[in-house]
Amino acid sequence: QVQLVESGGGSVQAGGSLRLSCAVSGYTYTYSSYCMGWFRQAPGKEREEVTTIDSDGSTSYADSVKGRFIISKDNAKNILYLQMNNLKPGDTAMYYCVAVAKNCWIPGLGGADFDYWGQGTQVTVSS
């Protein structure tokens, strides 16, 4: 059974940094194609795709985080990371690690297509 467990959330001041980790078990690094990433949801707002990384290492980012966030993965340790720099109050949200056995570049791939979700980790950025 696939499990995604996030950690690393917390409270920081604007301009600070956090690194989120997602420990992956029972999955899919053995699959030829997969997409992993991070979504976030703030109270009263829609869920937002933050960033994804494909099995070939290609990445994509929401415009709101480009240049500030970096997604990476350690295949040997089965851990997905999200390095968040220059955090802003608008980044405050619950962050979720996600995965699906498809390529990220498949047209129309959205949140509903991700089969596996972590429990979430809260990030709070104060001004």
C-alpha positions in Angstrom: 0.0 0.0 0.0 1.3 3.4 -0.9 1.9 5.9 1.8 3.0 9.5 1.6 4.0 11.2 4.9 4.9 14.8 4.9 7.0 16.7 7.5 8.8 19.9 7.8 6.0 22.4 8.0 5.9 25.2 10.6 5.7 28.9 11.2 8.1 31.4 9.8 8.3 35.0 9.2 8.1 36.5 5.7 11.4 36.1 3.9 12.2 32.9 5.7 12.7 29.4 4.4 11.3 25.9 5.1 12.0 22.5 3.6 9.2 20.0 3.4 9.8 16.3 3.1 7.6 13.5 1.9 8.6 10.0 2.8 7.2 7.6 0.2 6.6 3.9 0.9 5.0 1.2 -1.2 5.4 3.1 -4.4 6.2 3.6 -7.7 9.8 4.5 -8.2 9.8 1.1 -10.0 7.1 2.3 -12.4 8.3 3.5 -15.7 6.3 6.7 -15.5 5.2 8.7 -12.5 4.4 12.2 -11.5 4.9 13.5 -8.0 4.4 16.9 -6.6 3.0 19.3 -4.0 -0.4 20.9 -3.8 -1.6 23.4 -1.2 -4.8 24.7 0.1 -5.5 27.7 2.2 -8.7 28.2 4.2 -11.5 29.5 1.9 -9.4 29.0 -1.2 -9.3 26.4 -3.9 -6.7 23.7 -3.9 -3.6 24.8 -6.0 -1.0 22.8 -7.7 2.4 24.2 -6.5 4.9 22.0 -8.3 5.5 18.6 -10.0 8.4 16.5 -10.9 8.2 13.8 -13.5 10.0 10.4 -13.5 12.5 11.9 -16.0 13.3 14.7 -13.6 11.5 17.5 -15.4 9.8 20.0 -13.2 7.0 22.5 -13.4 6.0 25.3 -11.0 3.1 27.6 -10.4 3.9 31.1 -11.4 3.4 32.2 -7.8 6.3 30.2 -6.6 8.7 30.2 -9.5 12.2 31.3 -8.5 11.4 30.7 -4.8 10.5 27.0 -4.5 12.5 24.0 -5.6 11.2 20.5 -5.9 13.6 17.5 -5.8 13.6 13.8 -5.1 16.0 11.4 -3.6 15.2 8.1 -5.3 17.6 6.1 -3.1 15.9 7.3 0.1 12.4 7.5 -1.5 11.9 11.1 -0.3 10.4 14.0 -2.1 11.4 17.5 -1.1 10.1 21.0 -1.4 12.6 23.8 -0.6 10.7 27.0 0.0 12.6 30.2 0.1 11.6 33.9 0.5 8.3 32.8 1.9 5.4 35.2 1.7 2.2 35.4 3.8 0.3 34.2 0.7 2.2 30.9 0.9 0.3 30.1 4.1 -1.6 26.8 3.5 -1.7 23.1 4.1 0.8 21.5 1.8 0.1 18.0 0.4 2.5 15.5 -1.2 0.9 13.7 -4.2 1.8 11.0 -6.6 0.3 9.2 -9.6 1.6 6.5 -12.0 1.4 8.8 -15.0 3.6 11.4 -16.6 3.2 14.9 -15.4 3.0 16.2 -19.0 -0.2 14.3 -19.8 -2.7 17.0 -21.0 -5.3 17.9 -18.4 -3.6 16.1 -15.5 -5.0 17.7 -12.4 -5.5 17.2 -8.7 -8.3 14.7 -9.1 -5.9 12.5 -11.1 -3.4 12.0 -8.4 -4.1 8.7 -6.7 -2.0 9.2 -3.6 -2.1 12.0 -1.1 -0.3 12.6 2.1 -2.0 13.9 5.2 -0.7 17.4 4.8 1.7 19.6 6.7 0.8 23.2 7.7 2.9 26.1 6.6 2.2 29.5 8.2 4.1 32.6 7.1 3.7 35.8 9.1 4.4 39.3 7.9 
